């Protein structure tokens, strides 16, 4: 059996907007070449979690994150010339 490669690993992630605890103790893994859906009702923290992956909340006043988000993926740049 071939082990699946983890490309994004979240461990015990908590996010805060000031005193508001937006995401509480989330742990999940994303695997290479697999489709993962994040589903839930409005206001449950889906977008906050996604923004935490790519650090879009870094410039939001009073936002901070606790826990680990590890990204392990090779990156390659693709340059495309548009005509």
C-alpha positions in Angstrom: 0.0 0.0 0.0 1.3 3.4 -1.0 1.1 6.1 1.7 -0.8 9.2 0.6 1.2 12.4 0.7 0.0 15.2 2.9 0.4 18.7 1.3 -1.4 20.8 3.9 -1.6 19.8 7.5 -3.6 21.8 10.1 -3.1 21.0 13.8 -5.1 22.5 16.6 -5.8 25.8 14.7 -7.6 28.5 16.6 -8.3 32.0 15.1 -9.4 35.1 16.9 -10.6 38.6 15.9 -9.9 40.4 19.1 -11.9 38.6 21.8 -14.0 36.7 19.3 -12.9 33.1 19.0 -13.8 32.4 15.3 -12.3 28.9 14.8 -11.8 26.5 17.7 -9.3 23.6 17.6 -9.5 22.6 14.0 -7.2 19.7 12.8 -7.3 18.3 9.3 -5.1 17.1 6.4 -5.2 17.7 2.7 -3.7 15.0 0.5 -1.9 15.3 -2.8 -4.2 14.7 -5.9 -7.3 14.5 -3.7 -10.3 16.8 -3.7 -11.3 18.1 -0.3 -14.5 20.0 0.4 -15.0 22.4 3.3 -18.7 22.6 4.0 -20.8 24.1 6.7 -23.5 26.7 7.5 -23.0 30.4 7.0 -20.7 31.9 9.6 -19.1 28.7 10.7 -15.5 29.8 9.8 -14.9 28.2 6.3 -13.6 31.5 4.8 -11.6 32.3 7.8 -9.9 29.0 7.7 -9.1 29.4 3.9 -7.8 32.9 4.5 -5.6 31.5 7.3 -4.0 29.1 4.8 -2.7 31.8 2.6 -2.2 34.5 5.3 -4.8 36.9 3.9 -5.8 37.8 7.5 -2.3 38.9 8.4 -3.2 42.6 7.9 -6.6 42.5 9.6 -6.5 44.4 12.9 -6.7 42.3 16.0 -6.6 39.0 14.1 -4.3 36.3 15.4 -3.9 32.6 15.0 -2.7 29.8 17.2 -1.8 26.3 16.2 0.1 25.0 13.2 -0.6 25.1 9.4 2.1 23.3 7.5 2.3 23.5 3.8 4.5 21.0 2.0 4.3 21.3 -1.7 6.7 21.9 -4.5 6.1 25.2 -6.3 6.7 26.0 -9.9 6.2 29.2 -11.7 4.5 29.2 -15.1 5.0 32.2 -17.2 2.4 32.7 -20.0 2.5 35.3 -22.6 -0.9 36.7 -23.7 -1.4 37.9 -27.2 
